[in-house]
Amino acid sequence: MRAELPQLRLIALPNIPMVRPGDDLAALIATSLAEAELALEPQDVLVVTSKLVSKAEGRFVDLATVTPSARAFEVAAQTRKDPRLVELILRESTAISRQRADVLIVRHRLGFTLANAGIDHSNVGPDGEDRVLLLPEDPDRSARALRAGLERRLGVAPGIVISDSHGRPFRIGTVGVAIGLAGIPAVMDLRGRRDLFGRVLRVTVTGLGDEIAAAAGLLSGQGAEARPVVLVRGLNLPAVDGSAADLVRPPELDLYR
């Protein structure tokens, strides 16, 4: 009898509605699972886009309410960006990493480095609405709350990854990364294990949370796909409560900062 082949399933949950501030994401996901006739299993992981979480948490900002500082006007002149948007980027950041015309890359207050502090116009509201969406205040906390909510409703606590799309310094294009986690390890430390030839691995640490987020991104998309929640089945991960902070390289170890 042939051994069962390893496999991984990605399932985009259907009929997730346009989320409004205060919506119960656990309830919406539970309803979607029922409509898809899916029952959560203990080893399942749900990847939820940061935009969905931010909308539920009311992280909208109307640019008309933002008063730019002198520093914001200065950076806006150099980057050709709206001074009001630059002001929000500076508020959400601890430092500017790189800037030039049409580019503003910052170190976010959560630790990671990305363009525009993750502040987004797309899929926020109809054309003509001058408002933007900030990242969740504390994505790890949001992930833990969602996991607990699903456990209360469904009796199963899946792993949760809150994903966002980030660019990379030496590669073209954005990929999904984990900015919040709960119930799974963020990294897999393979140091001490052996390769196929018996050599001991000495430096290999896998960014597990980012790998899961990137895989889910193949289904969730970037535009009008409306698939913000993806079920990942088949990982069989250890029950470790990781944190997105585990994926951030400390400044003293960053040779490019």
C-alpha positions as a Markdown table, in Angstrom:
| # | Residue | x | y | z |
|---|---|---|---|---|
| 1 | Met | 0.0 | 0.0 | 0.0 |
| 2 | Arg | 1.5 | 3.3 | -1.1 |
| 3 | Ala | 2.2 | 5.8 | 1.7 |
| 4 | Glu | 0.1 | 8.9 | 1.8 |
| 5 | Leu | 1.8 | 11.7 | 0.0 |
| 6 | Pro | 2.4 | 15.0 | 1.8 |
| 7 | Gln | 0.0 | 17.7 | 0.7 |
| 8 | Leu | -1.1 | 21.2 | 1.6 |
| 9 | Arg | -4.5 | 22.6 | 0.9 |
| 10 | Leu | -5.4 | 26.3 | 0.4 |
| 11 | Ile | -9.1 | 27.2 | 0.5 |
| 12 | Ala | -10.4 | 30.7 | 0.1 |
| 13 | Leu | -13.4 | 31.1 | 2.3 |
| 14 | Pro | -16.5 | 32.4 | 0.4 |
| 15 | Asn | -18.9 | 35.3 | 0.9 |
| 16 | Ile | -16.9 | 37.4 | 3.4 |
| 17 | Pro | -18.8 | 40.7 | 3.3 |
| 18 | Met | -17.4 | 44.2 | 3.2 |
| 19 | Val | -16.3 | 44.7 | 6.8 |
| 20 | Arg | -17.3 | 47.7 | 8.9 |
| 21 | Pro | -15.9 | 49.0 | 12.2 |
| 22 | Gly | -17.0 | 46.9 | 15.1 |
| 23 | Asp | -17.9 | 43.8 | 13.0 |
| 24 | Asp | -17.2 | 40.5 | 14.7 |
| 25 | Leu | -14.6 | 38.8 | 12.4 |
| 26 | Ala | -15.0 | 35.4 | 14.3 |
| 27 | Ala | -18.7 | 35.4 | 13.6 |
| 28 | Leu | -18.2 | 36.3 | 9.9 |
| 29 | Ile | -15.6 | 33.6 | 9.4 |
| 30 | Ala | -17.8 | 31.0 | 11.3 |
| 31 | Thr | -20.6 | 31.8 | 8.9 |
| 32 | Ser | -18.4 | 31.5 | 5.9 |
| 33 | Leu | -17.1 | 28.1 | 7.0 |
| 34 | Ala | -20.7 | 26.9 | 7.5 |
| 35 | Glu | -21.7 | 28.1 | 4.0 |
| 36 | Ala | -18.7 | 26.3 | 2.6 |
| 37 | Glu | -19.6 | 23.2 | 4.6 |
| 38 | Leu | -16.1 | 23.2 | 6.2 |
| 39 | Ala | -15.4 | 22.3 | 9.8 |
| 40 | Leu | -12.3 | 23.6 | 11.4 |
| 41 | Glu | -9.7 | 21.0 | 12.4 |
| 42 | Pro | -7.2 | 21.5 | 15.2 |
| 43 | Gln | -4.1 | 21.8 | 12.9 |
| 44 | Asp | -5.8 | 24.4 | 10.6 |
| 45 | Val | -4.4 | 27.8 | 10.0 |
| 46 | Leu | -6.4 | 30.8 | 8.9 |
| 47 | Val | -4.7 | 33.6 | 7.1 |
| 48 | Val | -6.6 | 36.9 | 7.4 |
| 49 | Thr | -5.6 | 40.0 | 5.5 |
| 50 | Ser | -4.6 | 43.0 | 7.6 |
| 51 | Lys | -7.0 | 45.1 | 5.7 |
| 52 | Leu | -9.9 | 43.0 | 7.0 |
| 53 | Val | -8.7 | 43.4 | 10.6 |
| 54 | Ser | -8.0 | 47.1 | 10.2 |
| 55 | Lys | -11.5 | 47.7 | 8.9 |
| 56 | Ala | -13.1 | 45.8 | 11.8 |
| 57 | Glu | -11.0 | 47.8 | 14.2 |
| 58 | Gly | -12.0 | 51.1 | 12.6 |
| 59 | Arg | -8.5 | 52.1 | 11.5 |
| 60 | Phe | -9.8 | 54.6 | 8.9 |
| 61 | Val | -8.4 | 58.1 | 8.7 |
| 62 | Asp | -10.0 | 60.9 | 6.7 |
| 63 | Leu | -7.1 | 62.9 | 5.2 |
| 64 | Ala | -9.2 | 66.1 | 5.5 |
| 65 | Thr | -8.7 | 65.8 | 9.3 |
| 66 | Val | -4.9 | 65.6 | 9.2 |
| 67 | Thr | -2.8 | 68.7 | 9.8 |
| 68 | Pro | 0.7 | 68.1 | 8.4 |
| 69 | Ser | 3.7 | 69.2 | 10.5 |
| 70 | Ala | 6.7 | 71.1 | 9.2 |
| 71 | Arg | 8.6 | 67.8 | 8.9 |
| 72 | Ala | 5.8 | 66.3 | 6.9 |
| 73 | Phe | 5.8 | 69.2 | 4.4 |
| 74 | Glu | 9.6 | 68.8 | 4.1 |
| 75 | Val | 9.5 | 65.1 | 3.4 |
| 76 | Ala | 6.4 | 65.5 | 1.1 |
| 77 | Ala | 8.4 | 68.0 | -1.0 |
| 78 | Gln | 11.2 | 65.5 | -1.4 |
| 79 | Thr | 8.9 | 62.5 | -2.1 |
| 80 | Arg | 6.2 | 64.2 | -4.1 |
| 81 | Lys | 3.5 | 62.8 | -1.8 |
| 82 | Asp | 0.5 | 64.3 | -0.1 |
| 83 | Pro | 1.7 | 66.1 | 3.1 |
| 84 | Arg | -1.3 | 64.7 | 5.0 |
| 85 | Leu | -0.4 | 61.2 | 4.0 |
| 86 | Val | 3.3 | 61.8 | 4.9 |
| 87 | Glu | 2.2 | 63.1 | 8.3 |
| 88 | Leu | 0.3 | 59.8 | 9.0 |
| 89 | Ile | 3.3 | 57.8 | 7.8 |
| 90 | Leu | 5.6 | 59.7 | 10.2 |
| 91 | Arg | 3.2 | 59.1 | 13.1 |
| 92 | Glu | 3.1 | 55.4 | 12.4 |
| 93 | Ser | 6.9 | 55.1 | 12.1 |
| 94 | Thr | 10.0 | 55.4 | 14.2 |
| 95 | Ala | 12.5 | 56.3 | 11.4 |
| 96 | Ile | 12.8 | 56.8 | 7.7 |
| 97 | Ser | 14.8 | 54.1 | 6.0 |
| 98 | Arg | 14.9 | 55.5 | 2.4 |
| 99 | Gln | 13.2 | 58.2 | 0.5 |
| 100 | Arg | 13.2 | 59.7 | -2.9 |
| 101 | Ala | 10.6 | 60.9 | -5.4 |
| 102 | Asp | 7.5 | 58.7 | -5.1 |
| 103 | Val | 9.2 | 56.5 | -2.5 |
| 104 | Leu | 9.0 | 56.6 | 1.3 |
| 105 | Ile | 10.2 | 53.5 | 3.1 |
| 106 | Val | 10.1 | 53.6 | 6.9 |
| 107 | Arg | 10.7 | 51.5 | 10.0 |
| 108 | His | 7.2 | 51.0 | 11.4 |
| 109 | Arg | 6.5 | 51.3 | 15.1 |
| 110 | Leu | 5.8 | 47.6 | 15.1 |
| 111 | Gly | 9.4 | 46.9 | 14.0 |
| 112 | Phe | 9.3 | 46.0 | 10.3 |
| 113 | Thr | 10.4 | 48.1 | 7.4 |
| 114 | Leu | 8.0 | 48.8 | 4.6 |
| 115 | Ala | 6.7 | 51.5 | 2.2 |
| 116 | Asn | 4.4 | 54.2 | 3.5 |
| 117 | Ala | 4.0 | 52.5 | 6.9 |
| 118 | Gly | 1.6 | 50.1 | 5.3 |
| 119 | Ile | -1.0 | 52.9 | 4.9 |
| 120 | Asp | -3.3 | 52.0 | 2.1 |
| 121 | His | -5.8 | 53.7 | -0.3 |
| 122 | Ser | -6.8 | 50.6 | -2.2 |
| 123 | Asn | -10.1 | 48.8 | -1.4 |
| 124 | Val | -10.7 | 51.3 | 1.4 |
| 125 | Gly | -13.7 | 53.1 | -0.2 |
| 126 | Pro | -15.2 | 54.3 | -3.5 |
| 127 | Asp | -13.2 | 56.6 | -5.8 |
| 128 | Gly | -13.3 | 60.2 | -4.6 |
| 129 | Glu | -13.3 | 59.3 | -0.9 |
| 130 | Asp | -10.1 | 60.9 | 0.6 |
| 131 | Arg | -9.5 | 58.4 | 3.3 |
| 132 | Val | -6.9 | 55.8 | 4.1 |
| 133 | Leu | -6.5 | 52.7 | 6.2 |
| 134 | Leu | -3.8 | 52.2 | 8.8 |
| 135 | Leu | -2.4 | 48.8 | 9.8 |
| 136 | Pro | -4.0 | 47.2 | 13.0 |
| 137 | Glu | -2.8 | 48.8 | 16.2 |
| 138 | Asp | -1.5 | 45.5 | 17.6 |
| 139 | Pro | -1.7 | 42.7 | 15.0 |
| 140 | Asp | -0.5 | 40.0 | 17.4 |
| 141 | Arg | -3.2 | 41.0 | 19.9 |
| 142 | Ser | -5.8 | 41.0 | 17.1 |
| 143 | Ala | -4.7 | 37.5 | 16.0 |
| 144 | Arg | -5.1 | 36.2 | 19.6 |
| 145 | Ala | -8.5 | 37.8 | 19.9 |
| 146 | Leu | -9.7 | 36.2 | 16.7 |
| 147 | Arg | -8.4 | 32.8 | 17.6 |
| 148 | Ala | -10.1 | 33.0 | 21.0 |
| 149 | Gly | -13.4 | 34.1 | 19.3 |
| 150 | Leu | -13.3 | 31.2 | 16.9 |
| 151 | Glu | -12.6 | 28.8 | 19.8 |
| 152 | Arg | -15.7 | 30.1 | 21.7 |
| 153 | Arg | -17.9 | 29.7 | 18.6 |
| 154 | Leu | -16.6 | 26.5 | 17.0 |
| 155 | Gly | -14.7 | 24.7 | 19.8 |
| 156 | Val | -11.5 | 24.7 | 17.7 |
| 157 | Ala | -8.6 | 27.2 | 18.1 |
| 158 | Pro | -6.9 | 27.4 | 14.7 |
| 159 | Gly | -3.6 | 29.0 | 14.1 |
| 160 | Ile | -4.0 | 32.6 | 12.9 |
| 161 | Val | -1.8 | 34.6 | 10.6 |
| 162 | Ile | -2.6 | 38.3 | 9.8 |
| 163 | Ser | -1.0 | 39.0 | 6.5 |
| 164 | Asp | 0.1 | 42.2 | 4.7 |
| 165 | Ser | 1.9 | 42.8 | 1.3 |
| 166 | His | 5.5 | 44.0 | 1.6 |
| 167 | Gly | 8.1 | 44.8 | -1.0 |
| 168 | Arg | 11.7 | 43.4 | -0.7 |
| 169 | Pro | 14.9 | 45.3 | -1.0 |
| 170 | Phe | 16.5 | 43.2 | -3.7 |
| 171 | Arg | 13.5 | 41.7 | -5.4 |
| 172 | Ile | 10.8 | 43.0 | -7.7 |
| 173 | Gly | 7.2 | 42.7 | -6.5 |
| 174 | Thr | 5.3 | 42.4 | -3.2 |
| 175 | Val | 4.7 | 39.2 | -1.3 |
| 176 | Gly | 2.5 | 38.3 | 1.7 |
| 177 | Val | 4.2 | 38.5 | 5.1 |
| 178 | Ala | 2.9 | 37.8 | 8.6 |
| 179 | Ile | 2.5 | 40.9 | 10.7 |
| 180 | Gly | 0.5 | 39.1 | 13.4 |
| 181 | Leu | 0.3 | 35.5 | 14.7 |
| 182 | Ala | -1.4 | 33.4 | 17.2 |
| 183 | Gly | -1.3 | 29.7 | 18.0 |
| 184 | Ile | 1.6 | 28.8 | 15.7 |
| 185 | Pro | 5.4 | 29.4 | 15.6 |
| 186 | Ala | 6.5 | 32.4 | 13.6 |
| 187 | Val | 9.9 | 30.8 | 12.8 |
| 188 | Met | 11.2 | 27.3 | 12.6 |
| 189 | Asp | 14.7 | 27.0 | 13.9 |
| 190 | Leu | 16.3 | 24.1 | 12.0 |
| 191 | Arg | 19.8 | 24.5 | 13.5 |
| 192 | Gly | 21.1 | 21.3 | 14.8 |
| 193 | Arg | 19.2 | 19.1 | 12.4 |
| 194 | Arg | 20.9 | 17.2 | 9.7 |
| 195 | Asp | 20.6 | 17.4 | 5.9 |
| 196 | Leu | 20.3 | 14.4 | 3.5 |
| 197 | Phe | 24.0 | 13.8 | 3.8 |
| 198 | Gly | 24.2 | 14.0 | 7.6 |
| 199 | Arg | 25.7 | 17.5 | 7.7 |
| 200 | Val | 24.5 | 19.6 | 10.7 |
| 201 | Leu | 22.5 | 22.7 | 9.8 |
| 202 | Arg | 24.1 | 25.6 | 11.5 |
| 203 | Val | 22.3 | 28.8 | 10.3 |
| 204 | Thr | 19.0 | 27.7 | 8.9 |
| 205 | Val | 16.0 | 29.4 | 10.4 |
| 206 | Thr | 12.8 | 29.4 | 8.3 |
| 207 | Gly | 10.4 | 32.4 | 8.3 |
| 208 | Leu | 7.4 | 30.1 | 8.7 |
| 209 | Gly | 4.8 | 32.9 | 9.3 |
| 210 | Asp | 5.9 | 34.7 | 6.1 |
| 211 | Glu | 5.8 | 31.5 | 4.1 |
| 212 | Ile | 2.3 | 30.8 | 5.1 |
| 213 | Ala | 1.2 | 34.4 | 4.4 |
| 214 | Ala | 2.8 | 34.2 | 1.0 |
| 215 | Ala | 1.2 | 30.9 | 0.1 |
| 216 | Ala | -2.3 | 32.3 | 1.1 |
| 217 | Gly | -1.6 | 35.4 | -1.0 |
| 218 | Leu | -1.8 | 33.3 | -4.2 |
| 219 | Leu | -5.6 | 33.0 | -3.5 |
| 220 | Ser | -6.4 | 36.2 | -1.6 |
| 221 | Gly | -4.9 | 38.4 | -4.3 |
| 222 | Gln | -4.3 | 42.2 | -4.3 |
| 223 | Gly | -7.2 | 43.7 | -6.2 |
| 224 | Ala | -10.9 | 42.9 | -6.5 |
| 225 | Glu | -10.7 | 39.2 | -5.7 |
| 226 | Ala | -12.5 | 39.7 | -2.4 |
| 227 | Arg | -10.9 | 36.6 | -0.8 |
| 228 | Pro | -9.5 | 38.0 | 2.5 |
| 229 | Val | -9.6 | 34.8 | 4.5 |
| 230 | Val | -7.7 | 31.6 | 3.4 |
| 231 | Leu | -7.8 | 28.3 | 5.2 |
| 232 | Val | -4.5 | 26.4 | 5.2 |
| 233 | Arg | -4.7 | 22.7 | 5.9 |
| 234 | Gly | -2.0 | 20.1 | 6.2 |
| 235 | Leu | 0.8 | 21.9 | 8.0 |
| 236 | Asn | 0.7 | 19.9 | 11.3 |
| 237 | Leu | 2.7 | 22.6 | 13.2 |
| 238 | Pro | 3.7 | 22.4 | 16.9 |
| 239 | Ala | 1.4 | 24.2 | 19.3 |
| 240 | Val | 3.7 | 27.2 | 19.9 |
| 241 | Asp | 2.2 | 30.7 | 20.4 |
| 242 | Gly | 4.5 | 32.7 | 18.2 |
| 243 | Ser | 4.7 | 36.5 | 17.6 |
| 244 | Ala | 5.3 | 38.5 | 14.5 |
| 245 | Ala | 8.1 | 40.2 | 16.4 |
| 246 | Asp | 10.0 | 36.9 | 16.1 |
| 247 | Leu | 10.3 | 37.6 | 12.4 |
| 248 | Val | 11.9 | 41.0 | 12.7 |
| 249 | Arg | 15.6 | 41.0 | 12.4 |
| 250 | Pro | 17.1 | 43.0 | 15.3 |
| 251 | Pro | 18.9 | 46.2 | 14.2 |
| 252 | Glu | 22.2 | 45.1 | 15.5 |
| 253 | Leu | 22.0 | 42.0 | 13.2 |
| 254 | Asp | 20.9 | 44.0 | 10.1 |
| 255 | Leu | 23.8 | 44.6 | 7.8 |
| 256 | Tyr | 21.8 | 46.8 | 5.4 |
| 257 | Arg | 20.2 | 49.2 | 7.8 |
